[in-house]
Amino acid sequence: LPKLPRVGPKKISRLLTIGLPLISVIVILAAVSGVVYFMRRKRKFAEVFEDWELEYGPHRFKFKDLYVATKGFKDKELLGSGGFGKVYRGVLPTSKLEVAVKRVSHESRQGMKEFIAEIVSIGRLRHRNLVQLLGYCRRKDELLLVYDYMPNGSLDKYLYGQPKLTLNWRQRFRVIKGVASGLFYLHEEWEQVVIHRDVKASNVLLDGELNGRLGDFGLARLYDHGTEPQTTHIMGTLGYLAPEHTRTGRATPRTDVFAFGAFMLEVACGRRPILQSPTDNVILVDWVYSCWCKA
């Protein structure tokens, strides 16, 4: 028999009335979520890059690589921290090289171009008693410096408190001699004069054989042999600052030598350059000098 004609409006499938709008909403939400995720990820790994940095390409690291290397800058990878930033251990994802990454806040530092140029120049330093500066990465509000990783950490850990390993006199002398050799190379033997400006036990790192290597060149400045340094800002750590540096603000190789002298006393005596007490602060250099006068 022929079909009867339909009476009333045609029924609309539930798939069209419910399923299609629901699928459309899901697709739109997924697209928006994808865009938000992409923008957040882009912002998370965003870097500052200017045309003048093209020539420094081989010395510049991607922030994403450093983020992966340090496992997102986790606290368990933290090697140490100070007034100028935190240092993390990392393993570069491609080369599997162990590195130390220092995060420094530069807060729109003036003269950034000159500063980066000096960092790249310092990366060309080659000496067995210097920690190799491998390169840098720059973001909006911070600078990251990448160094060779030293497995035995900083020297100050072996001088204070109750260290697991105490250095004997021969080892201490070898560390002092190594740092002196590195400083002489910076001041006299390289193509330019390099002023470190922050020689101290916490910036001397020990390699696998407990040889001392001077590191952390974040405050270093360079100038040509036969000329005068132009630095006029007081930079460094209390207890290591030369008297003339605090008066004039001018850093020279002689101010590094003064800091090295305080460092030698620190290693020999096992005392911090400034010993804080409830009543007074004892400066190590003055304390040694008073003991020498009494003798």
C-alpha positions in Angstrom: 0.0 0.0 0.0 1.2 3.5 -0.6 2.6 5.5 2.5 0.2 7.9 4.1 1.1 11.5 3.8 2.8 13.1 6.9 0.5 15.1 9.1 2.2 18.0 11.0 5.8 19.2 10.9 8.7 16.9 10.2 10.5 15.6 13.3 14.1 16.9 13.7 16.7 14.4 14.7 18.1 14.7 18.3 21.6 14.6 16.8 20.9 17.8 15.1 19.1 19.5 18.0 21.5 18.5 20.8 24.6 16.8 19.4 25.5 19.4 16.7 25.4 22.4 19.1 27.3 20.4 21.8 30.0 19.4 19.3 30.3 23.0 18.1 30.7 24.3 21.7 33.4 21.6 22.4 35.3 22.5 19.2 35.2 26.2 20.0 36.3 25.6 23.6 39.1 23.3 22.4 40.3 26.0 19.9 40.2 28.8 22.5 42.1 26.5 25.0 44.7 25.7 22.4 45.2 29.4 21.6 45.5 30.3 25.3 47.9 27.4 25.9 50.0 28.5 22.9 50.1 32.1 24.1 51.0 31.1 27.6 53.7 28.8 26.4 55.1 31.5 24.1 55.1 34.0 26.9 56.7 31.4 29.2 59.7 30.9 26.9 59.8 34.4 25.5 63.2 36.0 25.0 64.5 39.4 24.1 66.5 39.4 20.9 67.8 42.4 19.0 69.6 42.7 15.7 72.9 43.5 17.2 72.9 40.1 18.9 73.1 38.2 15.6 76.8 38.2 15.7 76.7 36.5 19.1 74.5 33.6 17.9 76.9 30.7 18.8 77.1 32.1 22.4 73.4 32.5 22.9 71.3 29.7 24.4 67.5 29.2 24.0 65.6 29.7 27.2 63.5 26.7 26.5 66.7 24.5 26.4 67.9 26.0 29.7 64.4 25.5 31.2 64.4 21.8 30.2 68.0 21.4 31.3 67.3 22.6 34.9 63.9 20.7 35.0 62.1 24.0 35.2 64.5 25.6 37.6 63.4 23.3 40.4 64.7 23.8 43.9 66.3 20.4 43.9 68.6 21.6 41.1 69.6 24.7 43.1 73.4 24.9 43.6 73.5 28.2 45.5 72.1 31.7 45.7 73.4 35.1 46.6 72.8 38.8 46.2 73.2 38.7 42.4 71.1 35.6 41.6 70.6 31.9 41.9 72.6 29.1 40.3 71.1 25.9 39.1 72.6 22.6 37.8 71.4 21.4 34.4 72.0 19.0 31.6 71.6 20.4 28.1 69.0 18.3 26.2 71.0 17.9 23.0 74.6 17.6 24.0 74.0 16.1 27.5 76.6 18.5 28.8 76.4 19.3 32.5 76.2 23.1 33.1 75.6 25.6 35.8 73.0 28.2 34.9 72.9 31.5 36.8 69.8 33.7 36.7 70.5 37.4 37.2 67.9 40.1 37.3 69.0 43.0 35.1 65.9 45.2 35.4 66.4 47.0 32.0 70.1 47.4 32.6 71.6 50.4 30.9 74.4 49.6 28.4 73.0 46.1 27.8 74.7 45.9 24.4 78.1 46.6 25.9 77.5 44.2 28.8 76.6 41.4 26.4 79.7 42.1 24.3 81.8 41.8 27.4 80.1 38.5 28.4 80.8 37.1 25.0 84.5 38.3 25.2 84.9 36.7 28.6 83.6 33.5 27.0 86.8 33.4 25.0 88.9 33.1 28.1 90.9 29.8 28.3 92.7 28.9 31.5 92.8 25.8 33.6 92.0 27.8 36.7 89.0 29.7 35.3 85.4 28.3 35.1 84.5 28.4 31.4 81.6 30.8 30.6 79.8 29.0 27.7 77.2 31.7 26.8 74.1 33.6 27.8 70.3 33.9 27.3 68.4 37.2 27.7 64.8 37.7 28.7 62.7 40.8 29.5 63.6 41.0 33.2 66.6 38.7 33.6 69.9 37.5 32.2 71.0 33.9 32.3 74.7 33.0 32.3 75.8 29.4 31.4 79.0 28.0 32.9 80.8 24.7 33.0 79.6 22.6 35.9 82.0 21.9 38.7 81.1 18.7 40.6 82.6 19.6 43.9 80.8 23.0 44.3 82.2 26.1 45.8 85.2 26.4 48.1 83.3 28.0 51.0 81.4 24.8 51.7 84.7 23.2 52.7 85.8 26.1 55.0 82.8 26.7 57.2 80.4 24.7 59.4 81.0 21.0 59.6 82.0 20.0 56.0 82.1 16.3 55.1 85.5 16.8 53.6 88.1 19.1 55.2 90.9 20.4 53.0 94.4 19.8 54.2 97.2 22.5 53.9 98.5 21.1 50.7 95.1 21.2 49.1 94.4 24.7 50.3 97.8 25.9 49.0 97.0 24.4 45.6 93.7 26.1 45.5 95.3 29.5 46.4 98.0 29.0 43.8 95.5 28.1 41.2 93.3 31.2 41.8 96.5 33.4 41.7 97.4 31.9 38.4 94.0 32.6 37.0 94.0 36.2 38.2 97.5 36.7 36.7 96.1 35.5 33.4 93.2 37.9 33.6 95.3 40.9 34.5 98.4 40.3 32.4 98.3 37.5 29.9 95.0 37.9 28.0 94.5 40.3 25.0 92.6 42.7 27.3 92.7 43.4 31.0 89.9 41.6 32.9 88.9 42.9 36.3 86.9 40.2 38.1 85.6 42.5 40.9 84.2 39.7 43.1 87.1 37.4 44.1 85.9 35.4 47.2 85.6 31.8 48.4 82.1 31.3 47.2 83.1 32.2 43.7 86.0 29.7 43.6 84.7 26.3 42.4 86.4 22.9 42.8 86.7 20.5 39.9 86.8 16.7 40.2 90.4 16.8 41.4 89.8 19.7 43.9 91.6 22.2 41.8 90.4 25.8 42.4 88.8 27.6 39.5 87.7 31.2 39.7 84.2 31.7 38.4 81.2 34.0 38.2 82.2 36.7 35.8 78.9 38.6 36.1 80.5 41.7 37.5 83.7 41.5 35.4 84.8 44.4 33.3 87.3 44.6 30.4 89.6 47.3 29.1 92.6 47.6 26.8 96.2 47.2 28.1 97.8 50.6 28.6 94.6 52.4 29.2 92.7 53.2 32.4 89.5 51.4 33.5 86.3 53.5 33.3 84.3 51.8 36.0 83.0 54.2 38.7 80.5 52.0 40.6 81.3 50.2 43.8 80.7 46.5 43.1 81.8 43.5 45.1 81.3 41.9 48.5 81.9 43.6 51.9 85.1 42.3 53.5 86.9 42.0 50.1 86.6 45.6 49.0 89.9 47.6 48.8 89.8 50.9 50.7 90.6 53.0 47.6 87.7 51.2 45.8 85.2 52.3 48.4 86.5 55.9 48.1 86.7 56.3 44.4 84.5 53.6 43.0 87.2 52.7 40.5 88.0 49.0 40.1 91.5 48.1 39.0 93.7 45.0 39.1 95.0 46.2 42.4 91.5 46.0 43.9 91.3 42.4 42.7 94.7 41.7 44.4 93.3 43.2 47.7 90.3 40.9 47.4 92.7 38.0 46.7 94.6 38.8 49.9 91.4 38.7 51.9 90.6 35.4 50.2 94.0 33.9 51.2 93.4 34.8 54.8 89.9 33.3 54.6 91.3 30.0 53.3 94.2 29.9 55.8 92.2 30.9 58.8 88.9 29.2 58.0 87.1 32.4 59.0 84.7 34.6 57.1 85.9 38.1 56.0 83.4 39.7 58.3 82.5 37.8 61.5 79.2 39.1 62.8 78.6 39.1 66.5 75.8 40.5 68.8 78.1 43.4 69.9 80.4 44.1 67.0 81.5 43.0 63.5 85.1 41.6 63.3 86.8 42.2 60.0 89.2 39.4 59.2 91.9 41.6 57.7 91.9 43.9 60.7 91.9 40.9 63.1 94.9 39.3 61.4 96.8 42.6 61.4 96.2 43.1 65.1 97.4 39.6 65.8 100.5 40.3 63.7 101.2 43.6 65.6 100.8 41.8 69.0 103.3 39.2 67.9 
